[in-house]
């Protein structure tokens, strides 16, 4: 079998024979085999076992036929190296023992040490680099999203503590953004140096901000991250998370290749808001996967038809897979995306 680089080509807005597809959280709880593994180990325990983490990463590639693997990990993993104690609690998410509340708390965060604290993740990447025949996407949590956990102490819907710090103590906020930006840059660079073939910056919750606040308090750090990683010869993806459509026009100067869209903005509209500067990724509402297969395919067809209007389109969900999703439906959807897009692209003239 030859190496499948369709995702790489699409990321650079080159023509492809079919639309590449991968799914956020594709290595996860919808898979019964994975659920059995989780009966024995927590997420963090799995991450500390490179062979097991690599196997879980590869499972959806084999079972679904997707065009990329996404590293089995968690956006909180590098935070441990900063000196933050946390746990991933079932049905809650990240829970921080000592949330950030002051400048002193931010100043205590130490620089990330990938070799000392995160060698198990690097070993997982090296294993996957040897084993995979599709690109490995590695990832990091973006500074706002990580900061929201560090400040709130757990997932939040209002982000009241995060916004209070941001508005009331901008000096402390900027110090935190800079430290988390440094963390992301060091962490991602280590991924790519050890075999990662693309990376995605997950900013799952930044859509909670108004565009002017995003531009003032967050975008400078995002811009710096992509600028400082611009020498890496791999596709760079920014996913500004859910409800982020109003932020898209602010992203046009990023040195990224791909922007991920959620389902609230169409592919066509997303491209317009981005000024046509990037490949785009998305954007099926994950919960459409609860529908009958003919409905799922009708939504997918509509998205693909918009996506292939120009080169530079990757099929994905608008957010991550959920535990109740059907593995069989995902497999059938993946086959449909490949077959339908290949047929539609065959006679396409750009």
C-alpha positions in Angstrom: 0.0 0.0 0.0 1.4 3.4 -0.9 1.4 6.4 1.4 -1.9 8.3 1.3 -1.0 12.0 1.3 -4.4 13.3 0.2 -4.8 15.4 3.4 -1.4 17.0 2.9 -2.2 17.9 -0.7 -5.6 19.4 0.2 -4.1 21.4 3.0 -1.9 23.1 0.4 -4.9 23.8 -1.8 -3.7 21.3 -4.4 -6.1 19.2 -6.5 -6.9 15.7 -5.2 -8.6 12.6 -6.6 -11.0 12.5 -3.7 -11.9 14.7 -0.7 -9.8 13.6 2.4 -11.7 13.0 5.6 -10.8 12.6 9.3 -13.0 13.1 12.4 -12.2 15.0 15.5 -12.2 12.6 18.4 -12.1 9.7 16.0 -10.1 7.6 18.5 -12.6 7.5 21.2 -15.7 6.4 23.0 -17.9 5.6 20.1 -15.7 2.5 19.5 -16.7 -0.5 21.6 -13.1 -1.8 21.5 -11.9 1.5 22.9 -14.5 1.5 25.6 -13.2 -1.9 26.8 -9.7 -0.4 27.1 -11.1 2.5 29.1 -12.5 0.0 31.6 -8.9 -0.8 32.5 -7.1 2.5 32.1 -7.9 6.2 32.4 -7.1 8.6 29.5 -3.9 9.8 31.2 -2.8 6.2 32.0 -3.2 5.3 28.3 -1.2 8.4 27.3 1.7 7.2 29.4 1.8 3.9 27.5 3.2 4.7 24.0 2.4 1.3 22.5 -1.2 1.4 23.7 -1.7 5.1 22.7 -0.3 4.4 19.3 -2.6 1.4 18.8 -5.7 3.5 19.8 -4.5 6.2 17.4 -4.4 3.7 14.5 -7.7 2.0 15.3 -9.9 4.4 13.3 -7.6 4.4 10.4 -8.0 0.6 10.1 -11.7 0.6 10.9 -13.0 3.6 9.1 -10.6 4.1 6.3 -9.9 7.8 7.1 -7.2 9.8 5.4 -5.3 10.8 8.6 -4.7 9.8 12.1 -5.0 12.2 15.0 -2.7 11.5 17.9 -4.4 9.9 20.9 -3.7 12.4 23.7 -5.4 15.3 25.5 -4.9 19.1 25.2 -4.1 19.1 29.0 -1.1 16.8 28.8 1.6 19.5 28.3 0.1 21.6 31.1 1.5 19.1 33.6 5.0 20.1 32.6 4.2 23.7 33.7 3.7 22.5 37.2 -0.1 22.3 37.1 -1.8 19.4 38.9 -5.0 18.2 37.2 -7.1 15.2 36.5 -9.5 14.3 33.7 -12.7 13.4 35.6 -15.4 11.2 34.0 -18.4 13.2 32.8 -16.8 16.5 33.8 -13.4 16.9 32.0 -10.3 18.6 33.2 -10.3 19.5 36.9 -7.5 21.7 38.2 -6.4 21.3 41.8 -5.2 24.9 42.3 -6.8 27.2 39.7 -5.0 30.4 38.6 -6.3 33.4 40.5 -3.4 35.9 40.6 -0.2 37.1 39.0 1.8 35.0 41.5 -0.1 31.9 40.2 0.9 32.8 36.6 4.5 33.5 37.5 4.8 30.1 39.2 4.2 28.4 35.8 7.5 27.0 34.8 8.7 26.5 31.1 7.7 23.2 29.5 10.3 20.5 29.4 9.2 18.0 26.7 12.1 15.6 27.1 11.8 15.3 30.9 8.0 15.4 31.3 6.4 14.3 28.0 8.8 11.7 26.5 5.9 9.2 26.5 4.0 11.3 24.0 7.1 11.8 21.8 7.6 8.0 21.8 4.0 7.5 20.7 4.6 9.8 17.8 7.8 8.0 16.8 5.9 4.6 16.8 3.2 6.1 14.7 5.7 7.6 12.2 7.0 4.1 11.6 3.6 2.4 11.4 1.2 4.7 9.7 0.5 4.9 5.9 -1.5 8.1 6.3 -0.4 11.4 7.8 -0.3 11.8 11.6 -1.9 15.0 12.9 -0.6 16.0 16.3 -2.2 18.8 18.2 -2.1 21.3 21.1 -4.7 23.2 23.0 -4.7 27.0 22.2 -3.9 29.4 24.9 -7.4 30.8 25.5 -8.9 27.3 25.8 -6.2 26.1 28.1 -6.4 29.3 30.1 -10.2 28.8 30.6 -9.5 25.4 32.3 -6.7 26.8 34.4 -8.7 29.8 35.6 -12.2 28.3 36.0 -10.8 25.0 37.5 -13.0 22.9 35.3 -15.1 23.2 32.1 -17.4 26.3 32.1 -20.3 27.6 30.1 -20.0 31.3 31.0 -16.2 31.7 31.4 -16.9 34.3 34.0 -13.7 33.9 35.9 -11.7 33.8 32.7 -13.3 37.0 31.4 -13.0 38.7 34.7 -9.2 38.2 34.7 -9.0 39.1 31.1 -10.8 42.4 31.4 -9.7 43.4 34.9 -6.0 42.4 34.9 -4.8 42.6 31.3 -1.2 42.5 32.4 -1.7 39.2 34.2 -3.7 37.9 31.2 -1.0 38.8 28.7 1.6 37.1 30.9 -0.5 33.9 30.9 -1.1 34.1 27.2 2.6 34.4 26.6 3.5 31.5 28.8 0.9 29.3 27.2 2.0 30.4 23.7 5.6 29.4 24.6 4.3 26.1 25.8 2.4 25.4 22.5 5.4 26.4 20.3 7.8 24.2 22.1 5.4 21.3 22.3 4.3 21.3 18.7 7.8 21.7 17.4 8.8 18.6 19.3 5.9 16.7 17.7 6.9 17.6 14.2 10.6 17.0 14.8 9.7 13.4 15.9 7.4 12.4 13.1 4.2 14.5 13.1 3.0 15.3 9.6 0.6 18.1 10.4 -0.7 19.8 13.5 -4.0 21.3 14.7 -4.3 24.1 17.2 -7.6 23.4 19.1 -9.3 26.6 20.3 -12.5 24.9 21.3 -14.0 27.7 23.4 -12.7 30.9 22.0 -16.0 31.5 20.2 -17.2 32.7 23.6 -15.4 36.0 22.9 -16.6 38.9 20.8 -14.4 39.6 17.7 -12.9 42.8 19.2 -12.0 41.0 22.4 -10.6 38.1 20.5 -8.5 40.5 18.4 -7.2 42.3 21.5 -6.7 39.5 24.0 -6.1 36.3 22.1 -5.2 36.8 18.4 -1.7 38.3 19.0 -0.7 35.1 20.7 -2.3 32.9 18.0 -0.5 34.9 15.4 2.8 34.5 17.2 2.4 30.7 17.5 1.9 30.3 13.8 4.6 32.8 12.9 7.2 31.0 15.1 6.2 27.6 13.7 6.1 28.9 10.1 9.5 27.2 9.3 7.9 23.7 9.8 7.2 22.2 6.5 3.9 20.6 7.5 0.2 21.7 7.2 -0.8 23.9 10.0 -4.5 23.9 11.1 -6.3 26.3 13.3 -9.7 25.3 14.7 -11.3 28.2 16.5 -14.0 25.9 17.9 -17.7 26.2 18.2 -19.7 29.4 17.6 -16.6 31.0 16.1 -18.0 32.1 12.7 -17.9 35.8 13.7 -14.1 35.5 14.4 -13.3 34.2 10.9 -12.7 37.6 9.2 -10.0 38.4 11.9 -7.9 35.3 11.0 -6.8 36.4 7.5 -3.2 37.2 8.4 -2.4 33.9 10.2 0.5 31.9 8.8 -1.7 28.8 8.8 -2.8 26.5 5.9 -6.2 25.3 7.0 -9.0 26.8 9.1 -11.6 24.4 10.7 -15.2 25.5 10.5 -18.1 24.5 12.8 -21.6 23.8 11.4 -23.0 27.2 12.0 -21.2 28.7 9.0 -21.4 27.1 5.5 -18.2 26.1 3.7 -18.9 28.8 1.1 -19.5 31.5 3.7 -16.5 30.4 5.7 -14.3 30.8 2.6 -15.7 34.3 2.0 -15.1 35.4 5.6 -11.5 34.1 5.4 -10.8 36.0 2.2 -10.2 32.7 0.3 -6.7 32.6 1.8 -6.9 29.1 3.4 -7.9 25.6 2.8 -11.0 24.8 4.9 -12.0 21.8 7.0 -15.4 20.8 8.3 -18.2 21.0 9.0 -20.9 18.4 9.5 -22.9 18.8 12.8 -21.7 15.7 14.7 -25.3 15.0 15.9 -26.5 14.5 12.4 -24.9 11.1 12.8 -27.9 10.2 14.9 -30.1 10.4 11.8 -30.8 7.6 9.3 -28.0 7.0 6.8 -29.8 8.6 3.8 -30.1 11.8 5.8 -26.5 11.7 6.8 -25.4 11.3 3.2 -27.6 14.1 2.0 -26.0 16.5 4.4 -22.5 15.2 3.5 -23.3 15.6 -0.2 -24.3 19.2 0.3 -21.1 20.0 2.2 -18.9 18.2 -0.3 -20.5 20.0 -3.2 -19.6 23.3 -1.6 -16.2 22.1 -0.5 -15.1 21.1 -4.0 -15.9 24.4 -5.6 -12.2 25.1 -5.3 -9.1 23.1 -4.3 -8.4 23.0 -0.6 -11.2 21.2 1.2 -11.0 18.5 4.0 -14.2 16.8 5.3 -14.6 16.7 9.0 -17.1 17.3 11.7 -17.8 20.8 13.2 -16.8 19.4 16.5 -15.7 16.1 18.1 -17.4 12.7 17.9 -19.7 11.8 20.8 -20.0 8.4 22.6 -23.3 7.5 21.1 -22.1 7.8 17.5 -22.2 4.6 15.4 -19.0 3.1 14.2 -20.9 1.4 11.3 -22.4 4.7 10.2 -19.0 6.4 10.3 -17.5 3.7 8.2 -20.3 4.0 5.7 -20.0 7.8 5.7 -16.3 7.7 5.1 -16.8 5.3 2.1 -19.5 7.6 0.8 -17.3 10.7 1.1 -14.5 9.0 -0.8 -16.7 7.5 -3.6 -19.0 10.5 -4.1 -16.2 13.1 -4.0 -14.0 11.1 -6.4 -16.9 10.9 -8.9 -17.7 14.6 -8.5 -14.1 15.7 -8.9 -13.4 13.5 -11.9 -14.8 16.0 -14.4 -14.2 19.1 -12.2 -12.4 22.0 -14.0 -10.9 24.7 -11.7 
